[in-house]
């Protein structure tokens, strides 16, 4: 059963522009590899953080809305935790 999810990712601000694009494509690949479908994606750009995260005062925000299986989120979260490009992420099930 497919459910709707929202994923907000904060990327390392020290990345080059082409590296940001490849990180977003890698994120899309993680979702679609497990049968997920991306419904919308927005790049909010560079924003100042409320508090330092891994010694960074700003980050590059990306919002992804997708449909996917509940079981596939564990692997997606594992990939996000291991990625050095990702400072923080928030994955929420939409009602």
N, CA, C and O atoms as CSV, one atom per row, in Angstrom:
chain,resi,resn,atom,element,x,y,z
A,1,UNK,N,N,0.833,-1.184,0.000
A,1,UNK,CA,C,0.000,0.000,0.000
A,1,UNK,C,C,0.877,1.247,0.000
A,1,UNK,O,O,1.745,1.401,0.860
A,2,UNK,N,N,0.654,2.118,-0.945
A,2,UNK,CA,C,1.439,3.348,-1.048
A,2,UNK,C,C,0.853,4.426,-0.145
A,2,UNK,O,O,-0.363,4.599,-0.065
A,3,UNK,N,N,1.729,5.137,0.522
A,3,UNK,CA,C,1.332,6.258,1.377
A,3,UNK,C,C,2.063,7.512,0.904
A,3,UNK,O,O,3.084,7.434,0.221
A,4,UNK,N,N,1.523,8.659,1.279
A,4,UNK,CA,C,2.136,9.939,0.930
A,4,UNK,C,C,3.091,10.370,2.039
A,4,UNK,O,O,2.764,10.285,3.223
A,5,UNK,N,N,4.279,10.834,1.638
A,5,UNK,CA,C,5.298,11.279,2.578
A,5,UNK,C,C,5.882,12.614,2.130
A,5,UNK,O,O,5.889,12.945,0.944
A,6,UNK,N,N,6.373,13.373,3.114
A,6,UNK,CA,C,7.145,14.585,2.862
A,6,UNK,C,C,8.512,14.415,3.509
A,6,UNK,O,O,8.626,13.983,4.656
A,7,UNK,N,N,9.531,14.759,2.759
A,7,UNK,CA,C,10.899,14.640,3.242
A,7,UNK,C,C,11.595,15.980,3.053
A,7,UNK,O,O,11.694,16.482,1.933
A,8,UNK,N,N,12.076,16.559,4.149
A,8,UNK,CA,C,12.865,17.788,4.079
A,8,UNK,C,C,14.293,17.403,4.444
A,8,UNK,O,O,14.545,16.806,5.491
A,9,UNK,N,N,15.221,17.755,3.559
A,9,UNK,CA,C,16.636,17.433,3.752
A,9,UNK,C,C,17.420,18.726,3.798
A,9,UNK,O,O,17.200,19.619,2.980
A,10,UNK,N,N,18.338,18.835,4.753
A,10,UNK,CA,C,19.259,19.971,4.822
A,10,UNK,C,C,20.623,19.466,4.390
A,10,UNK,O,O,21.221,18.608,5.038
A,11,UNK,N,N,21.104,20.018,3.278
A,11,UNK,CA,C,22.393,19.604,2.719
A,11,UNK,C,C,23.509,20.527,3.195
A,11,UNK,O,O,23.267,21.667,3.593
A,12,UNK,N,N,24.728,20.016,3.148
A,12,UNK,CA,C,25.928,20.760,3.523
A,12,UNK,C,C,26.063,21.997,2.640
A,12,UNK,O,O,26.041,21.872,1.416
A,13,UNK,N,N,26.202,23.196,3.227
A,13,UNK,CA,C,26.285,24.421,2.428
A,13,UNK,C,C,27.614,24.599,1.704
A,13,UNK,O,O,27.727,25.475,0.846
A,14,UNK,N,N,28.610,23.804,2.022
A,14,UNK,CA,C,29.912,23.939,1.389
A,14,UNK,C,C,30.014,23.172,0.076
A,14,UNK,O,O,31.067,23.165,-0.560
A,15,UNK,N,N,28.925,22.526,-0.330
A,15,UNK,CA,C,28.928,21.740,-1.567
A,15,UNK,C,C,28.890,22.665,-2.783
A,15,UNK,O,O,28.298,23.743,-2.739
A,16,UNK,N,N,29.527,22.228,-3.864
A,16,UNK,CA,C,29.471,22.967,-5.127
A,16,UNK,C,C,28.092,22.774,-5.762
A,16,UNK,O,O,27.372,21.839,-5.413
A,17,UNK,N,N,27.726,23.655,-6.690
A,17,UNK,CA,C,26.401,23.604,-7.305
A,17,UNK,C,C,26.136,22.281,-8.013
A,17,UNK,O,O,25.038,21.735,-7.904
A,18,UNK,N,N,27.124,21.758,-8.737
A,18,UNK,CA,C,26.918,20.483,-9.432
A,18,UNK,C,C,26.803,19.329,-8.437
A,18,UNK,O,O,26.120,18.343,-8.713
A,19,UNK,N,N,27.461,19.442,-7.288
A,19,UNK,CA,C,27.352,18.414,-6.259
A,19,UNK,C,C,25.962,18.428,-5.617
A,19,UNK,O,O,25.454,17.382,-5.212
A,20,UNK,N,N,25.354,19.602,-5.527
A,20,UNK,CA,C,23.995,19.697,-4.994
A,20,UNK,C,C,23.034,18.969,-5.924
A,20,UNK,O,O,22.173,18.214,-5.472
A,21,UNK,N,N,23.188,19.199,-7.225
A,21,UNK,CA,C,22.342,18.515,-8.201
A,21,UNK,C,C,22.508,17.018,-8.152
A,21,UNK,O,O,21.524,16.285,-8.252
A,22,UNK,N,N,23.725,16.547,-8.000
A,22,UNK,CA,C,23.947,15.100,-7.943
A,22,UNK,C,C,23.404,14.515,-6.635
A,22,UNK,O,O,22.932,13.378,-6.625
A,23,UNK,N,N,23.461,15.263,-5.543
A,23,UNK,CA,C,22.891,14.797,-4.283
A,23,UNK,C,C,21.373,14.677,-4.377
A,23,UNK,O,O,20.790,13.734,-3.840
A,24,UNK,N,N,20.739,15.616,-5.047
A,24,UNK,CA,C,19.295,15.561,-5.231
A,24,UNK,C,C,18.924,14.378,-6.117
A,24,UNK,O,O,17.931,13.697,-5.858
A,25,UNK,N,N,19.707,14.130,-7.149
A,25,UNK,CA,C,19.454,12.966,-8.012
A,25,UNK,C,C,19.655,11.657,-7.250
A,25,UNK,O,O,18.918,10.692,-7.457
A,26,UNK,N,N,20.654,11.629,-6.369
A,26,UNK,CA,C,20.896,10.442,-5.542
A,26,UNK,C,C,19.698,10.200,-4.620
A,26,UNK,O,O,19.283,9.059,-4.418
A,27,UNK,N,N,19.149,11.281,-4.065
A,27,UNK,CA,C,17.968,11.189,-3.210
A,27,UNK,C,C,16.775,10.636,-3.988
A,27,UNK,O,O,16.053,9.770,-3.494
A,28,UNK,N,N,16.575,11.138,-5.197
A,28,UNK,CA,C,15.498,10.626,-6.053
A,28,UNK,C,C,15.698,9.142,-6.342
A,28,UNK,O,O,14.740,8.370,-6.340
A,29,UNK,N,N,16.934,8.750,-6.589
A,29,UNK,CA,C,17.240,7.350,-6.866
A,29,UNK,C,C,16.929,6.439,-5.697
A,29,UNK,O,O,16.420,5.334,-5.888
A,30,UNK,N,N,17.230,6.892,-4.480
A,30,UNK,CA,C,16.925,6.096,-3.297
A,30,UNK,C,C,15.424,5.858,-3.173
A,30,UNK,O,O,14.994,4.772,-2.783
A,31,UNK,N,N,14.629,6.872,-3.504
A,31,UNK,CA,C,13.176,6.749,-3.379
A,31,UNK,C,C,12.615,5.858,-4.479
A,31,UNK,O,O,11.812,4.966,-4.205
A,32,UNK,N,N,13.028,6.092,-5.717
A,32,UNK,CA,C,12.456,5.344,-6.841
A,32,UNK,C,C,12.973,3.907,-6.919
A,32,UNK,O,O,12.315,3.052,-7.511
A,33,UNK,N,N,14.138,3.626,-6.333
A,33,UNK,CA,C,14.683,2.268,-6.376
A,33,UNK,C,C,13.795,1.276,-5.634
A,33,UNK,O,O,13.775,0.093,-5.973
A,34,UNK,N,N,13.076,1.731,-4.648
A,34,UNK,CA,C,12.201,0.863,-3.859
A,34,UNK,C,C,10.736,0.998,-4.285
A,34,UNK,O,O,9.836,0.650,-3.522
A,35,UNK,N,N,10.495,1.500,-5.496
A,35,UNK,CA,C,9.135,1.574,-6.014
A,35,UNK,C,C,8.384,2.835,-5.651
A,35,UNK,O,O,7.177,2.919,-5.878
A,36,UNK,N,N,9.063,3.812,-5.094
A,36,UNK,CA,C,8.415,5.075,-4.743
A,36,UNK,C,C,8.237,5.970,-5.964
A,36,UNK,O,O,8.937,5.824,-6.966
A,37,UNK,N,N,7.300,6.888,-5.864
A,37,UNK,CA,C,7.028,7.836,-6.937
A,37,UNK,C,C,7.113,9.244,-6.381
A,37,UNK,O,O,6.418,9.576,-5.420
A,38,UNK,N,N,7.954,10.073,-6.971
A,38,UNK,CA,C,8.101,11.455,-6.519
A,38,UNK,C,C,6.978,12.278,-7.137
A,38,UNK,O,O,6.815,12.306,-8.357
A,39,UNK,N,N,6.206,12.947,-6.285
A,39,UNK,CA,C,5.089,13.755,-6.766
A,39,UNK,C,C,5.468,15.224,-6.908
A,39,UNK,O,O,4.940,15.915,-7.780
A,40,UNK,N,N,6.373,15.711,-6.066
A,40,UNK,CA,C,6.819,17.106,-6.152
A,40,UNK,C,C,8.163,17.242,-5.466
A,40,UNK,O,O,8.478,16.521,-4.519
A,41,UNK,N,N,8.957,18.195,-5.974
A,41,UNK,CA,C,10.246,18.461,-5.345
A,41,UNK,C,C,10.564,19.943,-5.512
A,41,UNK,O,O,10.451,20.501,-6.604
A,42,UNK,N,N,10.962,20.565,-4.412
A,42,UNK,CA,C,11.317,21.981,-4.418
A,42,UNK,C,C,12.681,22.150,-3.754
A,42,UNK,O,O,12.982,21.526,-2.737
A,43,UNK,N,N,13.484,23.003,-4.353
A,43,UNK,CA,C,14.752,23.357,-3.720
A,43,UNK,C,C,14.562,24.750,-3.126
A,43,UNK,O,O,14.438,25.735,-3.855
A,44,UNK,N,N,14.542,24.821,-1.807
A,44,UNK,CA,C,14.300,26.087,-1.133
A,44,UNK,C,C,15.543,26.961,-1.083
A,44,UNK,O,O,15.450,28.150,-0.777
A,45,UNK,N,N,16.676,26.404,-1.373
A,45,UNK,CA,C,17.911,27.180,-1.404
A,45,UNK,C,C,18.607,27.244,-0.053
A,45,UNK,O,O,18.297,26.491,0.871
A,46,UNK,N,N,19.549,28.160,0.031
A,46,UNK,CA,C,20.396,28.322,1.212
A,46,UNK,C,C,19.647,29.151,2.254
A,46,UNK,O,O,19.179,30.255,1.973
A,47,UNK,N,N,19.544,28.596,3.461
A,47,UNK,CA,C,18.853,29.281,4.556
A,47,UNK,C,C,19.716,29.231,5.815
A,47,UNK,O,O,20.514,28.315,6.015
A,48,UNK,N,N,19.530,30.236,6.646
A,48,UNK,CA,C,20.245,30.292,7.916
A,48,UNK,C,C,19.567,29.351,8.907
A,48,UNK,O,O,18.340,29.286,8.970
A,49,UNK,N,N,20.373,28.624,9.680
A,49,UNK,CA,C,19.860,27.685,10.677
A,49,UNK,C,C,19.687,28.397,12.022
A,49,UNK,O,O,20.391,29.364,12.313
A,50,UNK,N,N,18.757,27.916,12.830
A,50,UNK,CA,C,18.515,28.507,14.147
A,50,UNK,C,C,19.682,28.257,15.103
A,50,UNK,O,O,19.957,29.066,15.989
A,51,UNK,N,N,20.349,27.148,14.915
A,51,UNK,CA,C,21.487,26.792,15.752
A,51,UNK,C,C,22.463,25.997,14.885
A,51,UNK,O,O,22.056,25.408,13.884
A,52,UNK,N,N,23.737,25.974,15.256
A,52,UNK,CA,C,24.717,25.250,14.445
A,52,UNK,C,C,24.429,23.749,14.394
A,52,UNK,O,O,24.108,23.128,15.408
A,53,UNK,N,N,24.548,23.187,13.207
A,53,UNK,CA,C,24.396,21.763,12.991
A,53,UNK,C,C,25.684,21.275,12.341
A,53,UNK,O,O,26.016,21.685,11.229
A,54,UNK,N,N,26.402,20.409,13.026
A,54,UNK,CA,C,27.695,19.908,12.557
A,54,UNK,C,C,28.617,21.067,12.156
A,54,UNK,O,O,29.293,21.019,11.128
A,55,UNK,N,N,28.622,22.096,12.989
A,55,UNK,CA,C,29.459,23.291,12.839
A,55,UNK,C,C,29.099,24.154,11.632
A,55,UNK,O,O,29.933,24.931,11.165
A,56,UNK,N,N,27.887,24.036,11.123
A,56,UNK,CA,C,27.422,24.871,10.009
A,56,UNK,C,C,26.306,25.774,10.498
A,56,UNK,O,O,25.434,25.338,11.249
A,57,UNK,N,N,26.330,27.020,10.079
A,57,UNK,CA,C,25.315,27.996,10.466
A,57,UNK,C,C,24.217,28.141,9.417
A,57,UNK,O,O,23.208,28.797,9.672
A,58,UNK,N,N,24.395,27.542,8.248
A,58,UNK,CA,C,23.366,27.568,7.207
A,58,UNK,C,C,23.365,26.242,6.473
A,58,UNK,O,O,24.298,25.448,6.595
A,59,UNK,N,N,22.309,26.012,5.712
A,59,UNK,CA,C,22.189,24.764,4.977
A,59,UNK,C,C,21.346,24.965,3.731
A,59,UNK,O,O,20.676,25.988,3.585
A,60,UNK,N,N,21.379,24.004,2.847
A,60,UNK,CA,C,20.603,24.025,1.609
A,60,UNK,C,C,19.413,23.093,1.810
A,60,UNK,O,O,19.578,21.890,2.010
A,61,UNK,N,N,18.223,23.663,1.756
A,61,UNK,CA,C,16.998,22.923,2.049
A,61,UNK,C,C,16.370,22.387,0.770
A,61,UNK,O,O,16.286,23.089,-0.238
A,62,UNK,N,N,15.926,21.121,0.826
A,62,UNK,CA,C,15.243,20.479,-0.300
A,62,UNK,C,C,14.014,19.764,0.247
A,62,UNK,O,O,14.116,18.960,1.173
A,63,UNK,N,N,12.843,20.062,-0.333
A,63,UNK,CA,C,11.591,19.403,0.048
A,63,UNK,C,C,11.221,18.417,-1.041
A,63,UNK,O,O,11.202,18.768,-2.221
A,64,UNK,N,N,10.925,17.178,-0.652
A,64,UNK,CA,C,10.503,16.144,-1.593
A,64,UNK,C,C,9.210,15.528,-1.085
A,64,UNK,O,O,9.132,15.083,0.061
A,65,UNK,N,N,8.199,15.505,-1.940
A,65,UNK,CA,C,6.945,14.829,-1.627
A,65,UNK,C,C,6.883,13.593,-2.503
A,65,UNK,O,O,7.118,13.667,-3.709
A,66,UNK,N,N,6.567,12.456,-1.896
A,66,UNK,CA,C,6.552,11.220,-2.673
A,66,UNK,C,C,5.558,10.228,-2.106
A,66,UNK,O,O,5.076,10.376,-0.983
A,67,UNK,N,N,5.262,9.210,-2.907
A,67,UNK,CA,C,4.445,8.089,-2.474
A,67,UNK,C,C,5.343,6.860,-2.417
A,67,UNK,O,O,6.135,6.616,-3.327
A,68,UNK,N,N,5.214,6.095,-1.348
A,68,UNK,CA,C,6.065,4.924,-1.221
A,68,UNK,C,C,5.537,3.953,-0.185
A,68,UNK,O,O,4.575,4.227,0.534
A,69,UNK,N,N,6.194,2.818,-0.134
A,69,UNK,CA,C,5.874,1.782,0.850
A,69,UNK,C,C,6.486,2.152,2.197
A,69,UNK,O,O,7.536,2.792,2.256
A,70,UNK,N,N,5.831,1.750,3.261
A,70,UNK,CA,C,6.321,2.037,4.605
A,70,UNK,C,C,7.664,1.349,4.865
A,70,UNK,O,O,8.540,1.931,5.506
A,71,UNK,N,N,7.835,0.125,4.378
A,71,UNK,CA,C,9.064,-0.623,4.631
A,71,UNK,C,C,10.271,0.021,3.959
A,71,UNK,O,O,11.389,-0.100,4.461
A,72,UNK,N,N,10.071,0.696,2.846
A,72,UNK,CA,C,11.198,1.288,2.121
A,72,UNK,C,C,11.771,2.497,2.842
A,72,UNK,O,O,12.889,2.916,2.544
A,73,UNK,N,N,11.025,3.067,3.787
A,73,UNK,CA,C,11.516,4.251,4.495
A,73,UNK,C,C,12.691,3.933,5.418
A,73,UNK,O,O,13.539,4.792,5.658
A,74,UNK,N,N,12.746,2.723,5.929
A,74,UNK,CA,C,13.878,2.353,6.793
A,74,UNK,C,C,15.191,2.419,6.030
A,74,UNK,O,O,16.184,2.944,6.533
A,75,UNK,N,N,15.192,1.889,4.822
A,75,UNK,CA,C,16.416,1.930,4.017
A,75,UNK,C,C,16.747,3.360,3.596
A,75,UNK,O,O,17.914,3.751,3.574
A,76,UNK,N,N,15.714,4.140,3.261
A,76,UNK,CA,C,15.924,5.546,2.893
A,76,UNK,C,C,16.532,6.305,4.072
A,76,UNK,O,O,17.488,7.058,3.890
A,77,UNK,N,N,15.999,6.120,5.261
A,77,UNK,CA,C,16.546,6.798,6.428
A,77,UNK,C,C,17.970,6.348,6.727
A,77,UNK,O,O,18.797,7.152,7.156
A,78,UNK,N,N,18.260,5.069,6.504
A,78,UNK,CA,C,19.623,4.580,6.685
A,78,UNK,C,C,20.590,5.249,5.725
A,78,UNK,O,O,21.702,5.614,6.108
A,79,UNK,N,N,20.164,5.410,4.472
A,79,UNK,CA,C,21.009,6.087,3.484
A,79,UNK,C,C,21.212,7.553,3.849
A,79,UNK,O,O,22.307,8.088,3.678
A,80,UNK,N,N,20.170,8.205,4.348
A,80,UNK,CA,C,20.283,9.617,4.731
A,80,UNK,C,C,21.224,9.782,5.927
A,80,UNK,O,O,21.998,10.739,5.978
A,81,UNK,N,N,21.163,8.866,6.878
A,81,UNK,CA,C,22.038,8.937,8.053
A,81,UNK,C,C,23.497,8.739,7.679
A,81,UNK,O,O,24.376,9.366,8.270
A,82,UNK,N,N,23.769,7.877,6.707
A,82,UNK,CA,C,25.144,7.584,6.314
A,82,UNK,C,C,25.740,8.615,5.359
A,82,UNK,O,O,26.961,8.706,5.225
A,83,UNK,N,N,24.886,9.390,4.699
A,83,UNK,CA,C,25.364,10.358,3.715
A,83,UNK,C,C,26.067,11.524,4.411
A,83,UNK,O,O,25.527,12.118,5.344
A,84,UNK,N,N,27.258,11.838,3.955
A,84,UNK,CA,C,28.016,12.953,4.519
A,84,UNK,C,C,27.482,14.300,4.043
A,84,UNK,O,O,27.755,15.329,4.661
A,85,UNK,N,N,26.722,14.299,2.948
A,85,UNK,CA,C,26.186,15.542,2.398
A,85,UNK,C,C,24.981,16.044,3.184
A,85,UNK,O,O,24.672,17.235,3.155
A,86,UNK,N,N,24.297,15.137,3.888
A,86,UNK,CA,C,23.063,15.475,4.598
A,86,UNK,C,C,23.392,15.869,6.036
A,86,UNK,O,O,23.970,15.086,6.790
A,87,UNK,N,N,23.011,17.105,6.406
A,87,UNK,CA,C,23.191,17.542,7.786
A,87,UNK,C,C,22.054,17.044,8.663
A,87,UNK,O,O,22.288,16.507,9.746
A,88,UNK,N,N,20.822,17.222,8.196
A,88,UNK,CA,C,19.629,16.782,8.914
A,88,UNK,C,C,18.551,16.422,7.910
A,88,UNK,O,O,18.604,16.829,6.750
A,89,UNK,N,N,17.578,15.657,8.366
A,89,UNK,CA,C,16.411,15.352,7.532
A,89,UNK,C,C,15.200,15.160,8.422
A,89,UNK,O,O,15.333,14.873,9.612
A,90,UNK,N,N,14.024,15.319,7.849
A,90,UNK,CA,C,12.774,15.067,8.553
A,90,UNK,C,C,11.827,14.376,7.578
A,90,UNK,O,O,11.503,14.925,6.525
A,91,UNK,N,N,11.392,13.185,7.927
A,91,UNK,CA,C,10.481,12.403,7.106
A,91,UNK,C,C,9.152,12.289,7.832
A,91,UNK,O,O,9.093,11.801,8.961
A,92,UNK,N,N,8.079,12.743,7.179
A,92,UNK,CA,C,6.759,12.806,7.800
A,92,UNK,C,C,5.735,12.155,6.890
A,92,UNK,O,O,5.734,12.382,5.680
A,93,UNK,N,N,4.848,11.332,7.485
A,93,UNK,CA,C,3.739,10.741,6.737
A,93,UNK,C,C,2.625,11.774,6.658
A,93,UNK,O,O,2.218,12.337,7.675
A,94,UNK,N,N,2.134,12.022,5.452
A,94,UNK,CA,C,1.028,12.966,5.274
A,94,UNK,C,C,-0.294,12.224,5.499
A,94,UNK,O,O,-0.429,11.054,5.139
A,95,UNK,N,N,-1.243,12.904,6.085
A,95,UNK,CA,C,-2.557,12.292,6.343
A,95,UNK,C,C,-3.513,12.648,5.235
A,95,UNK,O,O,-4.672,12.232,5.263
